[in-house]
Amino acid sequence: MKIGFTSSPFLANKLLAVYAVAITAVAGGVLLLPAQPPTPNVVYNLFKVGQTTADQTIVANGWKPVGYACQTATPEQIAQGAGSTVCGFKYTTASHNIITNAGIDWLACVMGKVLKCSSSVTPQSGNYIAVACLSAAPACTTTTGCPPTQLATDTTLANEITSNGFYNGANRWAATFTHTNGTATYQMANTFTASATTNNICTSALFTKTTAGVMVFENSFSLTNMNNLDTLAVTWTITL
């Protein structure tokens, strides 16, 4: 908030009065600032193969255009004959996750090394990333309501995309774990390669197992459509 006055012989008194009010407000525990949203900690990088300019529909959905680029092909792209390098247009978006009630139980169990955890929160590595669309994959035909409401009581990721939408033989993909000693964060990351046109993708989650298990964290992001061989790189930063 910025306050100013025009030139006046009473200017100094007015400024002193504003300062006094501000100090009183702070001393009284009142913070006159707008509520700050959580810092985005889940980053998504979308790569649209063969696209040379920004698609304004994608931008309107909340994606920030990065620019045309060429990058090393994923193993799935190479297997489909795309060559060792693919070119296209890059976009990025980021948002903050929620932690589920089951995720809180799981964290307490793992961090506290509790031996008598319930079967639903038995310590397992929470390093499997899933993504989902608005309706059953691979059609994902629903186009409104993204992001869907996310609740701490959620235990599954609605309309989770399986191998019908991405190259891989599992429902979820093991993430790459990175951590720098002495820091209070760690990262979980994976790049998804589309195996078919998959529309209206806008949620993701971290699970403890490839199937079932505990959904620890849940997140929503800018709506996107993916065509065959497009990639979506997801990076979670978890603060301890």
N, C-alpha and C positions, 0 to 999 in steps of 0.2 A: 504494500500500500504506500503511495507517495502523496505527501501533502505539501502544498506550497502557498505562499501569499505574495501579493503584489507589494511594491515598496510602500512602506508606511512607518511613521515614527513609533508605532506600536508593534512593529514586526518582532523585535526582540522579546517583548512580553508574550506575544502570541506563540512564538516558538517555544519559549520556556513553559508556557501552559500546556502545549501539546506534549512536550517532553515529560512533564510531571504526570500527565494523564497516562502516558505510555508506561512510565516506571510503575505507577500505581497498579495498572492493569497486570503487568508482569508479576509484581509482588503479590498480587491477589490471586495468582494462579490462572489468569485469563490470558490466553494466547490469541491475539487478533489476526490469525492467519487462516487461509482456507485449508480444509483437510487435504492432506497429501496422500495420493494413492500409493500402494506398495510399489517398490522399484521392480520393473519387469525382470524376471530371472529365467524365463524360458524363451529361447531364441529359435526362430524358424527361418531357414533360408531355402527359398523355392527357386528351382532352376528349370525353366521351360525350354526344352530342347527345340532348336530350329527357329525360335522366335528372335527377331532382330530388333524390335522396338517394344516399348512398354505397352502392355495391354491395359487400356483405361478401365475396363471392367474389373480387372484384378486390383488395380490401384484404388478404385472406388470401394472395394471390399476391405480396404485397410492395409494393403501391402505397400511398402515403400520401394519404388524402383531403384535398383542399384546400377544396372547397365548391362550392355551386351558383353559377353566374355566367353572364353573357351577354358575348359577345365578337364582334368583327368577323368576318364570315364569310370563309372563304377563297374565292379565285376559283372553285374547283371546286364549293364549296357553293352559291355564287350561281348558277352555271351550271345547277345541278340544282333551282333554284327555292326555295332555302332562305331567300332574303331577305338583306339586308345585315347583319343581326345574327342570331346563333344563340345559344340558351341550352342549358345542360346542366350536368353535374357534372364537376369537374376533379380530376385525380389527378397525383401526381408521384413519380418515383423517380430514383435516380442510382447509378452504379457506375464502376469504373475499368477502362480498356481494357488490352489487351495490344498490343505492337507485334510484327508478324511479322518473320521473317528477311528476307523480300523488302522489307518496309518499312524495315528498317535499311539495306539496300543502296540503296534509293531515296533515303533521307535523306542518306546519305553522298555519293551522286551529285549530288543537287541542291545541298546545302550546300557541298560541296567544288568544285562546278563542274567535275567531272571530264569530260573530253571523250570518253574511251573507255569509256563505260558499256556494259554489255551491253544488248541490245535489250529485255530484260525490265524494265530499270530506267532507260530513257531518261527524262531529266527531263520531267515533266509535272506540272501542278498537281494536288495530291491533294485535290480538293474535291468529290468525288461521294459522296453518302451513300446507302447501301443498307440495307434491313432485311430480315429473314428470319424464317420460322416453322420449326416442327419437322418438317414434311413438305412435299411438293410443293404449291405455291400453285396455285389459290386455295383448295383444300379445307383444307389444313393440319390434317389430322384427328388427328395424333399429340398426345397430351395429357400424356405423361410424358417426363422427361429434359431439362427446361429448367432452367437453361441447359445446352446441350451442352458437352462438353469443347472448350476452345479452345487451340490449340497455335501456337507460334511458326512452325511449319513450314506452317501453313495458307496456301493461295494463293487460295482461293475461299471465298465465304460460302455455306455449305450451305443449299439451299432458299430462295435469294434471291427475294424477291417482285418480280414485274414488274408491268406495267400491269394484269394480271388482278386485282390486289388493291387498286391505288390509281389515282386519276385522274392520268394523265400518259402520255405516249407513249414513255417511255424506261424502261430497266431501272433506272437510277439517276437521282438528282435532284441538279442542281447546287446546292451549298450557298452560303449567304451568308457571305462572309468579313468578319470584323471584327478590328481590331488597334489598340491604343493605343500610339503611339510611346513608347519608353522602357521598355516592359514586356516580360517574357519569355514572354508567352502570346499566342495568337491563338484565335479562335473560328470554328467552322464550324457553320452551323445550317440547318435546313430543317423545314418542316411538311408532313407527309404527310396527305392526305385519302383516307379509304377509299372505294372505289367499289363494294364488296360486303362481305358478311360474311367476314372473314378472321380465322381463329382461331390461337391459340398462337404469337403473335409474341414473340420474346425475344432476338434478336441483331441487331447492326448493324455496319457497317464503313465505313471511308473508302477510296475507290478513286481512282486517278489518271485513269481514263477512264470514259466512259459504258458501255462494254462492254470485257471483258477488262481490260487494264491491270494495275497492281500494287495488291493489297490491302495498304495500309500499316498500318492499325490495325483491330483487331477488338474487339467489346465484347458483353457479354450483360447483360440487364436483366430486371426483373420480368415474368413471363408476362402477356400481355394478349390479349383478343379485341376486334375492332373491327367495328362495323356500318357500313353505308353512311352516309357523311358525317361519321363520327367523325374526329377529327384526332389525330395524334401528332407533337408538336414535339420535335425532337432537336437538342441543342446540345452539340457537342464543344469542350472547352477543351484545347488542346495547349500543353504547357510545353516551351520550347526549352532 
